[in-house]
Amino acid sequence: MSELKGPVHPGIAGLTPYQPGKPIEELTRELGITDVIKLASNENPRGPGPLVRERLAAAAGDLSRYPDGGAYRLKQALARALDVAPERLTIGNGSNDVLDLAGRISLTPGAEVMVTEHAFVVYRLVAASCGADLVEVPARDYGADLMAMKDAITDRTALIFLANPNNPTGTWVDETALVDFLDGVPERVWVVLDEAYFEYVEAPGYPNGLGLVNRYPNLILTRTFSKIHALAALRIGYAVSSTGVADLMNRARQPFNVNALAMAAAEAALNDQEFVTTSRQMNRAGMAALTGGLSRLGLEYVPSAGNFVAVAVPDAQHLYRSLLGEGVIVRPIAEYGLPDHLRVSVGLPEENERFLATLERLLERR
């Protein structure tokens, strides 16, 4: 970076750009493969539901106007759905946006951000861009060791990120453990509970973060429409917090940070619980098919409460490239401290079958 003459934020200069799952179009350009399936980004393979499609078609005729910067309609719809005051909501350009806002309102240079090992890499990006120091607490059985995290809190700890379930491992913490953890966190420390995948969880004892926000004023809950609602391309998510925190986040966010189509689609998605229920059922069946196939192949995987599974494979990077050559995109997760694993999203039934058949064939060649 010697050619740069002006000042550069040291945290930004040291960042490695986020690497998303490889797009289908990119693989087609690189290898000329047209029959491609993507199981890399934890997307809902069904695509958006009929109510969303209808609403998008109706909203597309007014694109010359700026969107409602206050997201009034969507906040009212969310307030009704969640039974919270609209003043406690912050709407973001995906939940990544509100994760970043949480960092911007709470972090100063030299503060500490705590995460678990194998945590979502965006938390690291938030800490670095705010000049904060990242504290990574070793995982237990691939998941968050809440007792160790509580013990690691110092006077410099300002913000704790905790995903439930965690991405990319799919591990989760139950309500008893989470409440015990929150009881031990000083009120001066913000805790962001990232529930991007909560709609998929069917495990007993899984906590509903929404109820905990009322109990803990230092808790910020983030959710997204990108996953089970299948609106990843539109980028829309939200946070639920105290009114004071929401006020700060709404001061810090960019004007018109969410586009009109995304808000209209999200509002429609809230009214289509049948789509959510069916998607959850399909995910349950797809997860069973994937994990059953992986077990049959003698591969160990991390039990997951989300719509993806991390599986240990021989020579993960080579196998990833070999799968690409067969038109199957999955996600290598070495950047998450798991160099021997691949993360595989639950796809449509025929996509899950193709992945398992391709994986078996490639493993037999070794």
PyMOL commands that set and color helices and strands:
alter all, ss='L'
color gray80, all
select helices_A, chain A and resi 10-13+24-31+50-62+72-82+86-88+95-106+121-129+146-151+175-184+198-200+209-215+232-234+243-252+260-270+273-296+316-325+334-336+349-365
alter helices_A, ss='H'
color red, helices_A
select strands_A, chain A and resi 37-38+89-92+112-116+133-137+157-163+190-194+219-224+237-240+308-312+328-329+331-333+338-345
alter strands_A, ss='S'
color yellow, strands_A
deselect
rebuild
show_as cartoon
